Amino acid sequence: MGFIDELRQRGDISFRGMRNAAKLLTDMLPASKRDAAFDSLCRGTAVLTDEEQLNQYLRSYGDMHAAKLRLAFSFLETLVNMGQEDVEVLDWGCGQGTATMCLLDHLVENGIRHKISRVTLIDPSAVALSRARKVMEMHPAATDIDVRVVNKPLNFVEKGDIICGNGTKLHLFSNILDIEDVDLTKLSLLLFEAMRGHNKFICVGPDYNKWRLDTFMEALMPDNVFCKTDKCKGKWMQDKEWTLSLRVFDKEICKPETLQDIQSRINKPQHKQFFAGYILDEVAQALDGVGKASVVEQLLRSVSAFDVRSNAPLGLDGIPDPRWATLSNMLTRGCPTIAPILLQNHFADLLKTSKKPIEEATTIHYIGNGSVSAQGAFEALHLVDPRFSFKDYNFGLLESGFERSFIKDLLAGSDVEYLIQLLEPQRELTSIVDLPYKMLVRDQRVDLHTGFCQRLGVRCA
């Protein structure tokens, strides 16, 4: 007996009924075939091609997806008035219709009357779409709903595939936006071109790629956000290793957006400065003899700084793993912190600048032998090292003839040759100034430049 016949015979036309039918059919297979079907799912990201894969997917992941969607649909009445508004549902990356089936189940279970006129199912799997359409047309809440299918990957969906009326559009994104093959820029551009009017969005996925859900929201610029929640393992369902990212928002689309405007929102990198470093005992002892504690502290902090730029969020949500929190504290609170014994031992053997503590000692501090001078250590902390020599410069970093000429012909051999250290090679203009996209020439770069982490207090004529 096939899946549809089994489902019809059971009489439970719901997502729960779908999973129960799939579980029964997979239980009838030899263990080797079940294992092969599970492996072929590629952790739920594969495009499904046969009935055994469809059944195994429901068996393995169905309960998890349904739990996420039940939580998501608890915000439905806040998001849209199902009994008053004409609604069209678009189920993106629908698979076997999980999100829409759970939506219809929610309406039936809560006695909610609806005015859904059409459901558009979008997925690259032909067999999954076929099953989704057949099951949906059997659902008691879908008797007057026009079910349409678009058998394409999301990146290839066109405006003509998803023509909608003037009513409210309810978009369901269930475990699809986290997949990195989905081009969020292209998807957002399509929505701005094709979805004029009231748009409501319910997006669920795993916690590990939650930044993609946030990127999608940034691209669309929501009018209202009704829910934004993330739960890592053990923080959502105590007895499950499931994770959750949920976004519920709306957007009134009045006009199309340009690709450049969307890209400028999505691709705008986040920038944050961190501090980490180690200091050898003998160097710390030498710096204590400088007599400029506040200046030394600032210099140590400056040489411990490093910048991170990323399109993914750099902040931590919730409470991090205690091991990472402890490591972060060790590295950043001291700025720089005492070097590990392994590192201290290595330099003691290599440079002979300190003596190892005896085994009976009550402390593990290494004692400098005086070879690191206070003045030498102090000068080494500065950005401009007076000991610099032109022959040490790495010309492989330079990307233009002007840069090479300026350094070789103008600065080399001059009284201020050491200032070469202040000049950094080419970089993109957009990494220095934040200008509207349309004002920039693509890939425009600047030659030699210098950056300062603090205001210099110097006025240019």
Secondary structure, DSSP 8 states (H G I E B T S, - for coil): --HHHHHHHHT--SHHHHHHHHHHHHHTS-HHHHHHHHHHTTTTTS---SHHHHHHHHHHHHHHHHHHHHHHHTTHHHH--TTTS-EEEEEET-TTTHHHHHHHHHHHHTT----EEEEEEE-S-HHHHHHHHHHHHHSGGGTT-EEEEE-S-GGG--GGGG---SSEEEEEEES-TT-TTS-HHHHHHHHHHH--EEEEEEEEE-GGGHHHHHHHHHHH--SEEEEEEEE-TTTS-TTS---EEEEEEEEEE-S---HHHHHHHHS--EEEEEE--EE-HHHHHHHHTTS-HHHHHHHHHHHTEEEEEESS--S--S---HHHHHHHHHHHTTSSEE--HHHHHHHHHHH--EE---TT-S----EE-S-S-HHHHHHHTSSS-TT--GGG--GGG--SHHHHHIIIIIITTSTTGGGGGG-B--EEGGGT----GGGS-TT-EESSB---SS-------
